[in-house]
């Protein structure tokens, strides 16, 4: 099967147990695979000591490098929308 991957944003509100908040998929075919799995999420950060986010990558095919070899191509962008 052709390689593919899933990108997840996981969030904790108690600084302990994480849940998946956003998911992005990429299916790759051919040679010189280039694609992106974009995951987005809006998170209400009520307490910076307890609310945390982390990326998770699931690769379907062995030998697939999600991060792009020696150059890391994984990014997070945080935007403050306002007080809640």
MARDO-912398 format. One line per field, with one value per residue: chain; residue number from 1; x, y, z of N, C-alpha, C, O, CB in turn; residue in one letter. Coordinates in Angstrom, 3 decimals, padded with zeros to 6 digits. Glycine has a CB too. Layout:
N
ch = c(A|...);
i = c(NUM|...);
n_east = c(X|...);
n_north = c(Y|...);
n_up = c(Z|...);
ca_east = c(X|...);
ca_north = c(Y|...);
ca_up = c(Z|...);
c_east = c(X|...);
c_north = c(Y|...);
c_up = c(Z|...);
o_east = c(X|...);
o_north = c(Y|...);
o_up = c(Z|...);
cb_east = c(X|...);
cb_north = c(Y|...);
cb_up = c(Z|...);
aa = c(a|...);
END
This chain:
84
ch = c(A|A|A|A|A|A|A|A|A|A|A|A|A|A|A|A|A|A|A|A|A|A|A|A|A|A|A|A|A|A|A|A|A|A|A|A|A|A|A|A|A|A|A|A|A|A|A|A|A|A|A|A|A|A|A|A|A|A|A|A|A|A|A|A|A|A|A|A|A|A|A|A|A|A|A|A|A|A|A|A|A|A|A|A);
i = c(1|2|3|4|5|6|7|8|9|10|11|12|13|14|15|16|17|18|19|20|21|22|23|24|25|26|27|28|29|30|31|32|33|34|35|36|37|38|39|40|41|42|43|44|45|46|47|48|49|50|51|52|53|54|55|56|57|58|59|60|61|62|63|64|65|66|67|68|69|70|71|72|73|74|75|76|77|78|79|80|81|82|83|84);
n_east = c(000.842|000.367|002.234|001.011|-000.162|-001.328|-002.008|-002.285|-003.725|-003.387|-004.927|-004.738|-006.565|-006.076|-003.428|-002.594|-004.223|-004.642|-006.603|-007.723|-008.009|-007.924|-007.582|-005.611|-005.156|-003.025|-002.487|-000.156|001.305|003.115|006.435|009.047|007.642|005.550|003.561|000.972|-000.385|-002.748|-003.770|-006.206|-007.407|-009.491|-008.892|-009.874|-008.039|-007.931|-006.325|-003.019|-001.258|-002.417|-003.655|-002.569|-000.976|-000.121|001.679|000.859|001.879|000.889|002.102|001.455|002.954|005.976|009.193|008.473|009.070|007.846|008.654|010.360|013.043|016.322|015.590|013.397|009.959|007.657|005.170|003.759|001.239|000.183|-002.528|-003.868|-007.145|-008.768|-010.138|-012.057);
n_north = c(-001.191|002.292|004.803|006.695|009.209|010.372|013.326|014.607|016.830|016.863|017.428|018.418|019.185|018.921|018.627|016.015|013.649|013.149|014.100|013.649|016.439|017.709|016.618|015.699|014.378|012.637|011.157|009.424|008.939|007.443|008.602|010.324|011.514|014.116|015.917|017.243|017.001|018.661|019.757|021.378|023.347|024.873|026.025|026.567|028.124|028.084|027.876|028.062|026.383|023.889|023.363|021.992|021.311|018.848|017.439|014.577|011.929|009.527|006.997|005.170|003.491|001.730|003.223|005.690|009.083|011.437|013.971|015.013|014.178|015.314|017.897|019.482|019.614|020.239|022.153|024.460|026.846|029.398|031.363|034.024|034.514|035.984|037.015|034.762);
n_up = c(000.000|-000.565|001.184|003.977|006.279|009.490|011.158|014.379|016.792|020.121|023.289|026.690|029.617|032.213|032.684|032.377|031.248|027.798|024.935|021.564|019.488|017.005|013.601|010.809|007.534|005.207|002.133|000.352|-002.831|-005.549|-006.362|-004.552|-002.335|-001.334|000.714|002.832|006.068|007.597|010.694|012.607|015.365|017.831|020.981|024.262|026.460|029.697|031.881|032.049|033.353|033.333|030.837|027.930|024.746|022.239|019.449|017.454|015.405|013.086|011.210|008.316|006.678|006.913|007.044|006.121|006.469|008.408|009.157|007.245|006.683|007.380|007.774|009.772|009.369|010.708|012.162|014.507|014.982|016.985|017.857|019.570|020.256|021.954|025.189|027.254);
ca_east = c(000.000|001.087|002.345|000.137|-000.017|-002.361|-001.496|-003.281|-003.469|-003.972|-005.060|-005.087|-007.030|-005.701|-001.990|-002.395|-004.808|-004.788|-007.635|-007.522|-008.829|-007.932|-006.943|-005.344|-004.722|-002.338|-002.258|000.949|001.488|004.160|007.778|009.373|006.416|005.435|002.170|000.842|-001.576|-002.951|-004.765|-006.498|-008.273|-009.644|-008.809|-010.093|-007.005|-008.397|-005.286|-001.816|-000.575|-003.074|-004.051|-001.381|-001.204|001.024|001.437|001.015|001.909|000.700|002.568|000.883|003.935|007.304|010.153|007.996|009.582|006.849|009.259|011.111|014.474|017.122|014.982|012.106|008.917|006.454|005.013|002.578|000.976|-000.768|-003.118|-004.748|-008.347|-009.312|-010.533|-013.355);
ca_north = c(000.000|003.564|005.364|007.794|009.525|011.161|014.304|014.916|017.756|016.337|018.472|018.065|020.307|018.616|018.368|014.590|012.817|013.851|013.683|014.185|017.633|018.010|015.560|015.934|013.162|012.751|009.899|009.687|007.924|007.767|008.703|011.642|011.892|015.419|016.244|017.780|016.682|019.844|019.615|022.656|023.240|026.047|025.541|027.593|027.968|028.730|027.758|027.646|025.317|022.603|023.174|021.787|020.653|018.112|016.817|013.129|011.509|008.100|006.676|003.900|002.662|001.827|003.927|007.027|010.083|012.507|015.272|015.510|013.892|016.072|019.213|019.320|020.355|020.188|023.486|024.872|028.285|029.741|032.688|034.378|035.118|036.934|036.469|034.069);
ca_up = c(000.000|-000.564|002.526|004.358|007.692|010.153|012.104|015.404|017.891|021.353|024.303|028.059|030.444|033.593|032.644|032.555|030.195|026.523|023.988|020.227|019.255|015.575|012.824|009.395|006.849|003.921|001.428|-000.555|-003.866|-006.507|-005.793|-003.992|-001.644|-000.692|001.019|004.175|006.843|008.430|011.755|013.253|016.533|018.683|022.360|025.282|027.484|030.917|032.902|031.330|034.088|033.090|029.432|027.094|023.461|021.712|018.149|017.346|014.009|012.856|009.863|007.880|005.984|007.507|006.212|005.786|007.404|008.447|009.402|006.090|006.717|008.342|007.959|010.431|008.665|011.540|012.719|015.256|014.990|018.033|017.709|020.670|019.708|022.929|026.488|027.318);
c_east = c(000.881|001.154|001.340|000.354|-001.180|-001.665|-002.605|-002.789|-004.166|-003.892|-005.342|-005.574|-006.701|-004.210|-001.671|-002.916|-005.111|-005.911|-007.347|-008.521|-008.948|-007.158|-006.755|-004.777|-003.955|-002.132|-001.222|001.049|002.561|005.529|008.003|008.158|006.512|003.956|002.137|-000.463|-001.777|-004.067|-004.957|-007.448|-008.348|-009.768|-008.975|-009.104|-007.412|-007.335|-004.022|-001.007|-001.153|-003.438|-002.788|-001.809|000.059|000.674|001.625|000.948|001.766|001.061|002.069|001.915|005.307|008.253|009.713|008.453|008.651|007.507|010.136|012.602|015.189|016.564|013.594|011.070|007.594|006.335|003.731|002.444|-000.105|-001.235|-004.062|-005.973|-008.984|-009.692|-011.891|-013.974);
c_north = c(001.245|004.100|006.492|008.095|010.365|012.050|014.627|016.035|017.156|017.399|017.845|019.331|020.088|018.294|016.889|013.779|013.656|013.248|014.335|015.304|017.979|016.953|016.014|014.674|013.506|011.354|010.186|008.578|008.388|007.758|010.134|012.248|013.276|015.708|016.817|017.327|017.813|019.576|020.977|022.437|024.590|025.538|026.708|027.346|028.775|028.739|027.225|026.580|023.953|022.337|023.134|021.129|019.898|017.552|015.314|012.777|009.998|007.818|005.293|002.972|002.834|002.490|005.316|007.994|011.285|013.878|015.783|015.306|014.715|017.468|019.016|020.202|020.271|021.515|023.594|026.375|028.524|031.168|032.941|035.115|036.136|036.239|035.790|034.246);
c_up = c(000.000|000.855|002.748|005.822|008.175|011.173|013.097|016.313|019.090|022.437|025.660|028.772|031.915|033.725|032.813|031.363|028.950|025.687|022.641|019.958|017.785|014.830|011.380|008.780|005.585|003.375|000.356|-001.587|-004.847|-005.850|-005.323|-003.296|-001.028|-000.513|002.418|004.795|007.839|009.429|012.403|014.417|017.233|020.117|023.307|026.420|028.706|032.010|032.227|032.064|033.745|031.635|028.577|025.780|023.068|020.338|018.245|015.867|013.943|011.405|009.491|007.270|006.626|006.520|005.798|006.863|007.377|008.515|008.263|006.181|007.762|008.585|008.557|009.756|009.407|012.277|013.524|015.122|016.034|017.817|018.870|020.102|020.659|024.218|026.394|028.682);
o_east = c(002.002|000.237|000.891|000.990|-001.909|-000.835|-003.739|-001.592|-005.382|-002.933|-006.086|-005.044|-006.994|-003.775|-000.610|-002.126|-005.739|-006.145|-006.797|-009.723|-009.981|-006.175|-007.642|-004.000|-004.201|-001.653|-001.398|000.893|002.863|005.768|007.239|007.711|007.450|003.195|003.157|-001.503|-001.045|-005.178|-003.981|-008.199|-007.385|-010.638|-008.296|-009.314|-007.256|-007.427|-003.967|-000.153|-000.450|-003.522|-002.037|-002.853|001.162|-000.484|002.449|000.072|002.448|000.420|002.236|001.751|005.749|008.120|010.487|008.241|008.667|006.968|010.613|013.364|014.731|017.010|012.714|011.283|006.530|007.277|002.747|003.443|-001.179|-000.425|-004.965|-005.847|-009.669|-009.582|-012.749|-015.066);
o_north = c(001.232|003.880|007.145|007.315|010.977|011.585|014.891|016.168|016.961|018.168|016.870|020.419|020.932|017.756|016.535|013.280|014.712|012.040|015.434|015.143|018.495|016.429|016.641|013.968|014.539|010.468|011.093|007.403|009.577|007.009|011.038|013.346|013.570|015.737|016.868|017.276|017.908|019.210|021.659|021.462|025.357|024.723|027.726|026.459|029.995|029.516|026.049|025.935|022.948|021.175|024.107|020.481|020.242|017.226|014.832|013.260|009.273|008.326|004.344|001.754|003.959|002.328|006.052|007.744|012.064|014.848|016.915|016.190|014.815|018.157|018.445|021.403|020.236|021.954|022.907|027.094|027.926|032.073|032.142|036.202|037.055|035.018|036.164|033.738);
o_up = c(000.509|001.646|001.805|006.531|007.395|011.954|012.698|016.568|019.084|022.507|025.768|028.545|032.762|034.743|033.328|030.562|029.025|025.723|022.579|020.169|017.359|015.353|010.800|009.422|004.962|004.084|-000.457|-001.254|-004.948|-004.903|-005.659|-003.629|-000.286|-001.480|003.105|004.139|008.824|009.045|012.715|014.449|017.227|020.426|023.173|027.247|028.742|032.960|031.870|031.457|033.854|031.236|028.506|025.704|023.493|020.076|019.022|015.150|014.666|010.485|010.257|007.345|006.857|005.307|005.188|008.050|006.424|007.982|008.333|005.788|008.901|009.502|007.913|009.591|008.788|012.937|013.251|015.146|015.975|017.619|019.119|019.539|020.209|024.330|025.595|028.935);
cb_east = c(-000.955|000.408|003.761|-001.347|001.298|-003.449|-000.993|-003.606|-003.978|-003.253|-006.179|-003.866|-008.540|-006.529|-001.286|-003.076|-006.096|-003.474|-009.064|-007.656|-008.254|-007.342|-007.778|-004.378|-005.923|-000.976|-003.591|002.266|000.150|003.895|008.867|009.880|006.089|006.140|001.233|000.926|-001.447|-003.282|-004.331|-007.101|-007.762|-010.898|-007.467|-011.580|-005.605|-009.641|-005.743|-000.944|-000.671|-004.303|-005.021|-000.310|-001.600|001.446|002.372|-000.087|003.216|-000.770|004.121|-000.216|003.991|007.831|010.433|006.451|011.046|005.914|010.064|010.842|015.091|018.554|014.907|012.207|008.755|006.499|005.028|002.668|000.537|-000.141|-003.860|-003.995|-009.346|-010.524|-010.566|-013.201);
cb_north = c(000.003|004.593|005.874|007.461|010.250|010.245|015.593|013.664|019.233|015.037|019.465|017.424|020.506|017.448|019.170|014.134|012.128|013.811|014.062|013.075|018.809|019.400|014.261|017.121|012.271|013.506|009.312|009.824|007.639|009.121|008.280|012.592|010.880|016.544|014.992|019.305|015.290|021.085|018.542|023.659|022.148|026.923|024.813|027.577|028.423|028.041|026.818|028.840|025.561|022.523|024.319|020.909|021.686|016.972|017.405|012.358|011.968|007.650|006.749|004.145|003.019|000.431|003.131|007.054|010.501|012.319|015.209|016.947|014.143|016.175|020.004|019.656|019.828|018.981|024.528|024.444|028.817|029.568|032.823|035.256|034.040|037.655|037.573|032.569);
cb_up = c(001.223|-001.507|002.768|004.075|007.949|010.834|011.377|016.233|017.580|021.805|023.927|028.808|030.274|034.112|033.722|033.827|030.703|025.740|024.501|019.171|020.000|015.297|012.879|009.198|006.514|004.059|000.810|000.217|-004.607|-007.143|-006.831|-005.098|-000.574|-001.528|000.894|004.161|007.568|007.562|012.813|012.245|017.504|018.261|022.622|025.806|026.957|031.422|034.083|031.074|035.594|033.910|028.948|027.836|022.359|022.678|017.077|018.173|013.315|013.179|009.768|006.889|004.481|007.919|005.005|005.638|007.049|009.640|010.642|005.906|005.365|007.861|006.606|011.931|007.242|012.549|011.613|016.756|013.561|019.442|016.356|021.726|019.372|022.355|027.551|027.000);
aa = c(x|x|x|x|x|x|x|x|x|x|x|x|x|x|x|x|x|x|x|x|x|x|x|x|x|x|x|x|x|x|x|x|x|x|x|x|x|x|x|x|x|x|x|x|x|x|x|x|x|x|x|x|x|x|x|x|x|x|x|x|x|x|x|x|x|x|x|x|x|x|x|x|x|x|x|x|x|x|x|x|x|x|x|x);
END
